[in-house]
């Protein structure tokens, strides 16, 4: 069974399902204006800047790795711990499936905090360690986890990074980080449609978490933070 059939069957059974990428894209576009200076950190192929960059005054992606599949959208190779940008230059910063890889919080957010202008927004899409699925994945040895990711998602070892999940609970999000305070938090489920057996596992969990309050245990968090004035030190 290939992806089109898997997706067709799943969406027929769950017509109200909305993919995490759709939630993310809607949140992203709702915060981009013609005056936005948007930096997409950990952009990968930079497809989001390619697709939505025209909505902003300036949009660019940064990543620590080169990617042969990267689009022609504006890109800078850089480490998020040493961002080559002026203080308070950005009005919108996005971290899509990046936060789970940050080992030191709040230190790893210090450069984001520096370049985000007061009143600016940080959008974070990441995993939720309250989810049993994510919990089970976390306890696997890294070598096995890396092998599974490589086989399932057809990526190279260079594209797989260790995960630490230091910022990946609703409680951590609620406390904010440095001068960036939480303004909204959504619990969403991403159902992989590449493999039928993955669709069954995540699809079943999605149905289960429709029960009131169990949405708290969905596999992904979509958080929006706003930077306030402050004199945070680390």
JONORQUI-V486051 format. One record per residue. N is the residue number from 1. RES is the residue in three letters. SS is DSSP state (helix for helix, strand for strand, loop for the rest). PSI is psi in radians with two decimals (* if undefined). D_LAST is the distance of its C-alpha to the last C-alpha in Angstrom with 2 decimals. Layout:
n=N res=RES ss=SS psi=PSI d_last=D_LAST
n=N res=RES ss=SS psi=PSI d_last=D_LAST
This chain:
n=1 res=UNK ss=loop psi=2.14 d_last=51.55
n=2 res=UNK ss=loop psi=3.10 d_last=49.45
n=3 res=UNK ss=helix psi=-0.79 d_last=46.57
n=4 res=UNK ss=helix psi=-0.73 d_last=48.80
n=5 res=UNK ss=helix psi=-0.72 d_last=50.85
n=6 res=UNK ss=helix psi=-0.82 d_last=47.90
n=7 res=UNK ss=helix psi=-0.72 d_last=46.21
n=8 res=UNK ss=helix psi=-0.81 d_last=49.54
n=9 res=UNK ss=helix psi=-0.80 d_last=50.28
n=10 res=UNK ss=helix psi=-0.77 d_last=46.85
n=11 res=UNK ss=helix psi=-0.48 d_last=46.73
n=12 res=UNK ss=helix psi=-0.65 d_last=50.31
n=13 res=UNK ss=helix psi=-0.52 d_last=49.40
n=14 res=UNK ss=loop psi=1.26 d_last=46.15
n=15 res=UNK ss=loop psi=-0.30 d_last=46.76
n=16 res=UNK ss=loop psi=-0.02 d_last=43.84
n=17 res=UNK ss=loop psi=2.35 d_last=41.27
n=18 res=UNK ss=loop psi=2.18 d_last=38.63
n=19 res=UNK ss=loop psi=2.66 d_last=36.65
n=20 res=UNK ss=helix psi=-0.56 d_last=32.86
n=21 res=UNK ss=helix psi=-0.58 d_last=33.16
n=22 res=UNK ss=helix psi=-0.74 d_last=35.22
n=23 res=UNK ss=helix psi=-0.78 d_last=32.69
n=24 res=UNK ss=helix psi=-0.83 d_last=29.97
n=25 res=UNK ss=helix psi=-0.71 d_last=32.27
n=26 res=UNK ss=helix psi=-0.70 d_last=33.32
n=27 res=UNK ss=helix psi=-0.75 d_last=29.81
n=28 res=UNK ss=helix psi=-0.93 d_last=28.94
n=29 res=UNK ss=helix psi=-0.47 d_last=32.10
n=30 res=UNK ss=helix psi=-0.29 d_last=31.83
n=31 res=UNK ss=helix psi=-0.03 d_last=28.60
n=32 res=UNK ss=loop psi=2.29 d_last=29.92
n=33 res=UNK ss=loop psi=3.04 d_last=31.85
n=34 res=UNK ss=loop psi=-0.24 d_last=33.66
n=35 res=UNK ss=loop psi=0.04 d_last=30.83
n=36 res=UNK ss=loop psi=2.44 d_last=28.03
n=37 res=UNK ss=strand psi=1.85 d_last=25.90
n=38 res=UNK ss=strand psi=2.25 d_last=25.09
n=39 res=UNK ss=strand psi=2.10 d_last=23.12
n=40 res=UNK ss=strand psi=1.84 d_last=23.90
n=41 res=UNK ss=strand psi=2.28 d_last=21.38
n=42 res=UNK ss=loop psi=0.82 d_last=23.16
n=43 res=UNK ss=loop psi=-0.26 d_last=26.44
n=44 res=UNK ss=loop psi=-2.24 d_last=28.81
n=45 res=UNK ss=loop psi=-0.10 d_last=32.24
n=46 res=UNK ss=loop psi=0.51 d_last=30.85
n=47 res=UNK ss=helix psi=-0.47 d_last=33.56
n=48 res=UNK ss=helix psi=-0.70 d_last=31.67
n=49 res=UNK ss=helix psi=-0.65 d_last=31.18
n=50 res=UNK ss=helix psi=-0.74 d_last=34.82
n=51 res=UNK ss=helix psi=-0.70 d_last=35.99
n=52 res=UNK ss=helix psi=-0.07 d_last=33.98
n=53 res=UNK ss=helix psi=-0.50 d_last=32.71
n=54 res=UNK ss=helix psi=-0.27 d_last=35.77
n=55 res=UNK ss=helix psi=-0.29 d_last=34.63
n=56 res=UNK ss=loop psi=2.85 d_last=31.69
n=57 res=UNK ss=loop psi=-0.75 d_last=31.73
n=58 res=UNK ss=strand psi=2.34 d_last=29.71
n=59 res=UNK ss=strand psi=2.36 d_last=28.69
n=60 res=UNK ss=strand psi=2.70 d_last=27.53
n=61 res=UNK ss=strand psi=2.58 d_last=26.36
n=62 res=UNK ss=strand psi=2.61 d_last=24.06
n=63 res=UNK ss=strand psi=2.69 d_last=24.19
n=64 res=UNK ss=loop psi=-0.28 d_last=23.53
n=65 res=UNK ss=loop psi=2.64 d_last=27.21
n=66 res=UNK ss=loop psi=2.60 d_last=30.48
n=67 res=UNK ss=loop psi=2.04 d_last=32.79
n=68 res=UNK ss=loop psi=-0.35 d_last=36.52
n=69 res=UNK ss=loop psi=0.12 d_last=36.99
n=70 res=UNK ss=loop psi=2.51 d_last=34.54
n=71 res=UNK ss=loop psi=3.11 d_last=36.06
n=72 res=UNK ss=loop psi=0.09 d_last=36.67
n=73 res=UNK ss=loop psi=2.75 d_last=34.02
n=74 res=UNK ss=loop psi=2.26 d_last=31.47
n=75 res=UNK ss=strand psi=2.50 d_last=29.08
n=76 res=UNK ss=strand psi=2.30 d_last=26.51
n=77 res=UNK ss=strand psi=2.13 d_last=25.50
n=78 res=UNK ss=loop psi=2.79 d_last=21.77
n=79 res=UNK ss=loop psi=2.36 d_last=18.79
n=80 res=UNK ss=loop psi=-0.25 d_last=16.31
n=81 res=UNK ss=loop psi=-0.18 d_last=13.53
n=82 res=UNK ss=loop psi=1.26 d_last=15.37
n=83 res=UNK ss=loop psi=2.27 d_last=17.05
n=84 res=UNK ss=loop psi=0.89 d_last=19.78
n=85 res=UNK ss=loop psi=2.72 d_last=19.64
n=86 res=UNK ss=loop psi=2.70 d_last=19.19
n=87 res=UNK ss=loop psi=2.38 d_last=16.51
n=88 res=UNK ss=loop psi=0.57 d_last=17.76
n=89 res=UNK ss=loop psi=-0.39 d_last=20.73
n=90 res=UNK ss=strand psi=2.47 d_last=21.02
n=91 res=UNK ss=strand psi=-0.27 d_last=22.43
n=92 res=UNK ss=strand psi=2.24 d_last=22.54
n=93 res=UNK ss=strand psi=2.43 d_last=20.63
n=94 res=UNK ss=strand psi=2.46 d_last=22.05
n=95 res=UNK ss=strand psi=1.78 d_last=21.06
n=96 res=UNK ss=strand psi=1.92 d_last=24.36
n=97 res=UNK ss=loop psi=0.85 d_last=24.36
n=98 res=UNK ss=loop psi=-0.72 d_last=21.14
n=99 res=UNK ss=helix psi=-0.56 d_last=18.49
n=100 res=UNK ss=helix psi=-0.29 d_last=20.39
n=101 res=UNK ss=helix psi=-0.05 d_last=19.81
n=102 res=UNK ss=loop psi=2.19 d_last=16.00
n=103 res=UNK ss=loop psi=-0.51 d_last=15.16
n=104 res=UNK ss=loop psi=2.05 d_last=11.40
n=105 res=UNK ss=loop psi=2.20 d_last=10.04
n=106 res=UNK ss=loop psi=-0.01 d_last=7.72
n=107 res=UNK ss=helix psi=-0.72 d_last=6.84
n=108 res=UNK ss=helix psi=-0.17 d_last=10.43
n=109 res=UNK ss=helix psi=0.00 d_last=10.30
n=110 res=UNK ss=helix psi=-0.68 d_last=8.03
n=111 res=UNK ss=helix psi=-0.62 d_last=11.37
n=112 res=UNK ss=helix psi=-0.78 d_last=13.33
n=113 res=UNK ss=helix psi=-0.65 d_last=11.39
n=114 res=UNK ss=helix psi=-0.77 d_last=11.98
n=115 res=UNK ss=helix psi=-0.22 d_last=15.63
n=116 res=UNK ss=strand psi=2.17 d_last=16.58
n=117 res=UNK ss=strand psi=2.61 d_last=18.43
n=118 res=UNK ss=strand psi=2.31 d_last=18.28
n=119 res=UNK ss=strand psi=-0.22 d_last=20.83
n=120 res=UNK ss=strand psi=2.83 d_last=20.51
n=121 res=UNK ss=strand psi=2.52 d_last=20.79
n=122 res=UNK ss=strand psi=2.13 d_last=19.23
n=123 res=UNK ss=strand psi=2.21 d_last=21.95
n=124 res=UNK ss=strand psi=2.12 d_last=21.27
n=125 res=UNK ss=strand psi=2.14 d_last=24.25
n=126 res=UNK ss=strand psi=3.14 d_last=23.64
n=127 res=UNK ss=strand psi=2.76 d_last=25.27
n=128 res=UNK ss=loop psi=1.93 d_last=25.51
n=129 res=UNK ss=loop psi=-0.10 d_last=25.36
n=130 res=UNK ss=loop psi=-0.21 d_last=27.53
n=131 res=UNK ss=loop psi=2.27 d_last=30.35
n=132 res=UNK ss=helix psi=-0.59 d_last=32.77
n=133 res=UNK ss=helix psi=-0.79 d_last=33.33
n=134 res=UNK ss=helix psi=-0.67 d_last=29.70
n=135 res=UNK ss=helix psi=-0.79 d_last=29.59
n=136 res=UNK ss=helix psi=-0.68 d_last=32.70
n=137 res=UNK ss=helix psi=-0.60 d_last=31.36
n=138 res=UNK ss=helix psi=-0.58 d_last=28.21
n=139 res=UNK ss=helix psi=-0.10 d_last=30.35
n=140 res=UNK ss=loop psi=2.48 d_last=32.42
n=141 res=UNK ss=loop psi=2.53 d_last=31.95
n=142 res=UNK ss=helix psi=-0.65 d_last=30.11
n=143 res=UNK ss=helix psi=-0.70 d_last=33.29
n=144 res=UNK ss=helix psi=-0.73 d_last=35.35
n=145 res=UNK ss=helix psi=-0.76 d_last=32.86
n=146 res=UNK ss=helix psi=-0.69 d_last=32.74
n=147 res=UNK ss=helix psi=-0.75 d_last=36.54
n=148 res=UNK ss=helix psi=-0.79 d_last=36.94
n=149 res=UNK ss=helix psi=-0.73 d_last=34.66
n=150 res=UNK ss=helix psi=-0.72 d_last=36.55
n=151 res=UNK ss=helix psi=-0.73 d_last=39.88
n=152 res=UNK ss=helix psi=-0.80 d_last=39.24
n=153 res=UNK ss=helix psi=0.04 d_last=37.38
n=154 res=UNK ss=loop psi=0.89 d_last=38.98
n=155 res=UNK ss=loop psi=2.83 d_last=35.89
n=156 res=UNK ss=loop psi=2.89 d_last=35.32
n=157 res=UNK ss=helix psi=-0.55 d_last=33.04
n=158 res=UNK ss=helix psi=-0.38 d_last=30.95
n=159 res=UNK ss=helix psi=0.03 d_last=30.11
n=160 res=UNK ss=loop psi=2.16 d_last=28.91
n=161 res=UNK ss=loop psi=2.63 d_last=25.33
n=162 res=UNK ss=loop psi=2.57 d_last=24.07
n=163 res=UNK ss=loop psi=2.50 d_last=22.66
n=164 res=UNK ss=loop psi=-0.46 d_last=19.99
n=165 res=UNK ss=loop psi=0.78 d_last=19.93
n=166 res=UNK ss=loop psi=-0.21 d_last=16.49
n=167 res=UNK ss=loop psi=0.45 d_last=16.46
n=168 res=UNK ss=loop psi=0.65 d_last=20.22
n=169 res=UNK ss=loop psi=2.68 d_last=21.43
n=170 res=UNK ss=helix psi=-0.63 d_last=22.38
n=171 res=UNK ss=helix psi=-0.77 d_last=20.41
n=172 res=UNK ss=helix psi=-0.75 d_last=17.08
n=173 res=UNK ss=helix psi=-0.73 d_last=18.08
n=174 res=UNK ss=helix psi=-0.53 d_last=19.10
n=175 res=UNK ss=helix psi=-0.27 d_last=15.74
n=176 res=UNK ss=loop psi=-3.07 d_last=14.34
n=177 res=UNK ss=strand psi=2.16 d_last=10.97
n=178 res=UNK ss=loop psi=-2.20 d_last=8.48
n=179 res=UNK ss=loop psi=0.15 d_last=11.34
n=180 res=UNK ss=strand psi=2.03 d_last=13.86
n=181 res=UNK ss=strand psi=2.46 d_last=16.30
n=182 res=UNK ss=strand psi=2.26 d_last=19.15
n=183 res=UNK ss=strand psi=-0.42 d_last=22.49
n=184 res=UNK ss=strand psi=2.65 d_last=24.76
n=185 res=UNK ss=strand psi=2.24 d_last=25.11
n=186 res=UNK ss=strand psi=2.54 d_last=28.25
n=187 res=UNK ss=strand psi=2.08 d_last=29.54
n=188 res=UNK ss=strand psi=2.80 d_last=31.70
n=189 res=UNK ss=loop psi=2.30 d_last=33.74
n=190 res=UNK ss=loop psi=2.04 d_last=34.29
n=191 res=UNK ss=loop psi=1.89 d_last=37.75
n=192 res=UNK ss=loop psi=2.29 d_last=38.36
n=193 res=UNK ss=loop psi=0.11 d_last=41.82
n=194 res=UNK ss=loop psi=-0.54 d_last=42.24
n=195 res=UNK ss=loop psi=2.23 d_last=43.70
n=196 res=UNK ss=helix psi=-0.69 d_last=46.00
n=197 res=UNK ss=helix psi=-0.58 d_last=44.75
n=198 res=UNK ss=helix psi=-0.67 d_last=41.13
n=199 res=UNK ss=helix psi=-0.71 d_last=42.43
n=200 res=UNK ss=helix psi=-0.79 d_last=44.23
n=201 res=UNK ss=helix psi=-0.96 d_last=41.23
n=202 res=UNK ss=helix psi=-0.57 d_last=38.71
n=203 res=UNK ss=helix psi=-0.71 d_last=41.49
n=204 res=UNK ss=helix psi=-0.73 d_last=42.59
n=205 res=UNK ss=helix psi=-0.67 d_last=39.09
n=206 res=UNK ss=helix psi=-0.79 d_last=38.80
n=207 res=UNK ss=helix psi=-0.72 d_last=42.09
n=208 res=UNK ss=helix psi=-0.67 d_last=41.06
n=209 res=UNK ss=loop psi=0.13 d_last=37.86
n=210 res=UNK ss=loop psi=-0.32 d_last=39.99
n=211 res=UNK ss=loop psi=2.33 d_last=40.74
n=212 res=UNK ss=loop psi=2.37 d_last=38.91
n=213 res=UNK ss=loop psi=-0.38 d_last=35.50
n=214 res=UNK ss=helix psi=-0.22 d_last=35.64
n=215 res=UNK ss=helix psi=-0.39 d_last=33.95
n=216 res=UNK ss=helix psi=-0.38 d_last=30.75
n=217 res=UNK ss=helix psi=0.27 d_last=31.40
n=218 res=UNK ss=loop psi=2.85 d_last=31.87
n=219 res=UNK ss=loop psi=-0.21 d_last=30.31
n=220 res=UNK ss=strand psi=2.60 d_last=28.02
n=221 res=UNK ss=strand psi=2.35 d_last=25.50
n=222 res=UNK ss=strand psi=1.85 d_last=25.47
n=223 res=UNK ss=strand psi=2.52 d_last=22.60
n=224 res=UNK ss=strand psi=2.21 d_last=22.02
n=225 res=UNK ss=strand psi=2.63 d_last=18.88
n=226 res=UNK ss=strand psi=2.33 d_last=18.89
n=227 res=UNK ss=strand psi=2.25 d_last=16.20
n=228 res=UNK ss=loop psi=2.92 d_last=16.46
n=229 res=UNK ss=loop psi=2.43 d_last=15.77
n=230 res=UNK ss=loop psi=3.02 d_last=12.58
n=231 res=UNK ss=loop psi=0.99 d_last=10.09
n=232 res=UNK ss=loop psi=2.38 d_last=6.82
n=233 res=UNK ss=loop psi=2.71 d_last=3.80
n=234 res=UNK ss=loop psi=* d_last=0.00
